[in-house]
Amino acid sequence: MIMNARLAIAERIPSDAQRKLMPLFKSRINRLSSSLDVSVQLSVTNNSFVSAEIQGSDSEFLIALIRKEMQLAPRDLSEIEINDNFKAFVSGINKNRQSIEVEIGPVSMKAKCEVTREAFIAQLCDGRDIPLERVAQSYCLEEGVPILVRITSVDPGRRQIEAWISDDQIARFEQWRRQRFHRIIAVGGSQEELREAIRLSRIERDIIQIEGLSFTASSLVCQFGTEAPGIIAKIGRYISNFKLHAFIPARVDKLRIELAAKQ
């Protein structure tokens, strides 16, 4: 039985928000471990992933709970195998390589991980040549947004990792498109901050649900007929620490219609 363990959790907390958010994250861990014989020390890596040192006879049980509730993140290339699935976080578009770079854990400080242009074209564009920037905008693949990926290639010599979007993430995108609700992908803080901003901006009737994507990223589901850009304009001044992105099903539809017309 594991008595002591050090692990990385698949959650990122931005450096400028750690003082405010780490106590909240620690409270979440305390709730998971409240009935267990463990002690937990939390810290944050240089690329903002949460690291945990766990001691106690119930360490294995807490690790299992963390894996289920938040997922674990790889610290080293030796912890990654082909077809592994991870919760990653978009770090930006590499215009030279026409790929979207993601961070999958502390390992991303040692090796670059990217979802290639070929992967996006095959998975989201039916193999058609669509500018990557447009695909990223349509699906809100912006900095800090969590995305589920499947590892397809690991090259230790080049310190390069390649991934595709996971089947679960593709299913999530399709569900969002079919449901027809506008969504606001909010990145950078807690759900408590979002609820308070919704109250202050008096848009309680316009937001029907807040879905957690990660500890610091949420999907605000708009009432049917409510447009995300208008809500962003109202709520933005109350949560200036957040980055807000609009997921609009019609925008994805338009992308697909254009693809069908080219076939």
TORVEX-465564 format. One record per residue (C-alpha): x, y, z; residue in one letter. Coordinates in steps of 0.2 Angstrom, whole numbers, padded with zeros to 4 digits, always signed. Layout:
<atoms>
XYZa;...
</atoms>
This chain:
<atoms>
+0000+0000+0000m;+0006+0017-0004i;+0011+0027+0011m;+0019+0042+0003n;+0016+0049-0015a;+0020+0064-0025r;+0009+0068-0040l;+0003+0082-0052a;-0016+0086-0053i;-0023+0090-0070a;-0028+0107-0064e;-0020+0124-0068r;-0021+0140-0057i;-0014+0155-0065p;+0001+0164-0056s;-0009+0180-0054d;-0024+0171-0046a;-0015+0158-0035q;-0016+0169-0019r;-0035+0169-0021k;-0038+0152-0028l;-0026+0140-0019m;-0036+0141-0003p;-0052+0137-0012l;-0043+0122-0021f;-0036+0116-0004k;-0053+0116+0003s;-0059+0105-0011r;-0045+0093-0007i;-0049+0094+0011n;-0067+0089+0007r;-0061+0074-0003l;-0049+0068+0011s;-0060+0073+0026s;-0063+0055+0031s;-0046+0048+0026l;-0030+0045+0036d;-0019+0057+0025v;-0010+0073+0025s;-0009+0084+0010v;+0004+0097+0005q;-0001+0107-0011l;+0011+0118-0022s;+0011+0125-0039v;+0023+0121-0053t;+0032+0134-0064n;+0019+0130-0077n;+0004+0132-0065s;-0001+0114-0062f;-0006+0109-0045v;+0007+0097-0036s;+0002+0087-0021a;+0012+0077-0008e;+0001+0065+0001i;+0006+0055+0016q;-0004+0042+0026g;-0011+0025+0026s;-0026+0030+0015d;-0015+0038+0002s;-0021+0026-0012e;-0039+0030-0009f;-0036+0049-0010l;-0026+0047-0026i;-0041+0037-0033a;-0053+0051-0029l;-0042+0064-0036i;-0040+0054-0052r;-0059+0052-0053k;-0064+0070-0049e;-0050+0080-0057m;-0038+0068-0066q;-0019+0067-0064l;-0006+0075-0075a;+0011+0068-0081p;+0027+0074-0073r;+0039+0066-0085d;+0039+0058-0102l;+0041+0041-0094s;+0023+0043-0087e;+0016+0044-0105i;+0011+0030-0117e;+0003+0030-0134i;-0016+0032-0133n;-0016+0039-0115d;-0030+0052-0113n;-0026+0068-0103f;-0035+0084-0098k;-0024+0097-0107a;-0024+0116-0107f;-0022+0126-0123v;-0007+0138-0123s;-0009+0145-0140g;-0008+0143-0159i;+0009+0139-0167n;+0007+0149-0183k;+0024+0142-0190n;+0019+0124-0188r;+0000+0127-0189q;-0004+0117-0173s;-0012+0121-0157i;+0000+0119-0142e;-0006+0112-0126v;+0000+0109-0109e;-0003+0092-0101i;+0006+0093-0085g;+0023+0098-0078p;+0031+0087-0092v;+0026+0101-0103s;+0040+0111-0096m;+0052+0098-0103k;+0043+0093-0119a;+0032+0102-0131k;+0014+0095-0134c;+0004+0100-0149e;-0012+0095-0158v;-0007+0095-0176t;-0015+0104-0190r;-0018+0087-0198e;-0027+0081-0183a;-0039+0096-0183f;-0043+0094-0201i;-0046+0076-0200a;-0057+0077-0184q;-0066+0094-0185l;-0065+0098-0204c;-0069+0081-0213d;-0051+0082-0220g;-0054+0099-0228r;-0042+0113-0228d;-0049+0126-0216i;-0038+0140-0208p;-0033+0134-0191l;-0037+0151-0183e;-0055+0149-0189r;-0057+0132-0182v;-0049+0137-0165a;-0061+0152-0164q;-0076+0142-0169s;-0073+0129-0155y;-0066+0141-0142c;-0048+0133-0142l;-0041+0148-0134e;-0027+0151-0121e;-0031+0142-0105g;-0046+0132-0111v;-0046+0114-0105p;-0047+0101-0119i;-0047+0082-0118l;-0033+0074-0129v;-0026+0057-0134r;-0008+0055-0136i;-0002+0049-0153t;+0016+0051-0153s;+0030+0053-0140v;+0048+0058-0146d;+0060+0059-0131p;+0075+0064-0142g;+0066+0079-0149r;+0056+0082-0133r;+0040+0082-0144q;+0023+0075-0140i;+0009+0075-0152e;-0010+0072-0149a;-0027+0071-0156w;-0043+0077-0149i;-0050+0063-0138s;-0067+0055-0143d;-0074+0062-0127d;-0070+0080-0132q;-0077+0077-0150i;-0093+0071-0142a;-0093+0086-0130r;-0092+0098-0145f;-0105+0089-0155e;-0117+0089-0139q;-0114+0108-0138w;-0118+0110-0156r;-0134+0100-0156r;-0141+0108-0140q;-0141+0125-0149r;-0138+0135-0133f;-0125+0149-0134h;-0111+0146-0122r;-0098+0157-0114i;-0082+0148-0110i;-0075+0158-0095a;-0057+0155-0090v;-0047+0162-0075g;-0056+0160-0059g;-0069+0151-0048s;-0087+0147-0051q;-0091+0157-0035e;-0084+0173-0044e;-0095+0169-0059l;-0111+0167-0049r;-0107+0184-0041e;-0104+0192-0058a;-0121+0185-0064i;-0130+0192-0049r;-0122+0209-0051l;-0125+0210-0069s;-0143+0205-0067r;-0143+0191-0080i;-0149+0177-0069e;-0163+0173-0081r;-0151+0173-0096d;-0139+0159-0089i;-0147+0143-0086i;-0132+0133-0080q;-0114+0134-0075i;-0104+0118-0081e;-0087+0115-0074g;-0073+0111-0086l;-0059+0113-0074s;-0056+0121-0057f;-0053+0138-0066t;-0063+0136-0082a;-0082+0135-0084s;-0096+0134-0097s;-0110+0146-0095l;-0125+0140-0104v;-0136+0154-0110c;-0155+0153-0111q;-0162+0148-0128f;-0162+0163-0139g;-0149+0173-0128t;-0134+0178-0137e;-0117+0175-0129a;-0108+0191-0136p;-0122+0201-0127g;-0120+0192-0111i;-0101+0194-0112i;-0103+0213-0114a;-0114+0214-0098k;-0104+0202-0087i;-0086+0206-0092g;-0084+0222-0081r;-0087+0212-0066y;-0074+0198-0070i;-0060+0207-0078s;-0048+0193-0072n;-0057+0181-0084f;-0055+0178-0102k;-0072+0175-0110l;-0075+0166-0127h;-0092+0163-0136a;-0096+0146-0142f;-0110+0148-0155i;-0118+0133-0163p;-0122+0142-0179a;-0104+0147-0181r;-0099+0128-0181v;-0114+0124-0192d;-0108+0137-0205k;-0091+0129-0205l;-0099+0112-0209r;-0110+0119-0222i;-0095+0127-0231e;-0086+0110-0230l;-0101+0101-0237a;-0102+0114-0251a;-0084+0110-0256k;-0086+0092-0257q;
</atoms>
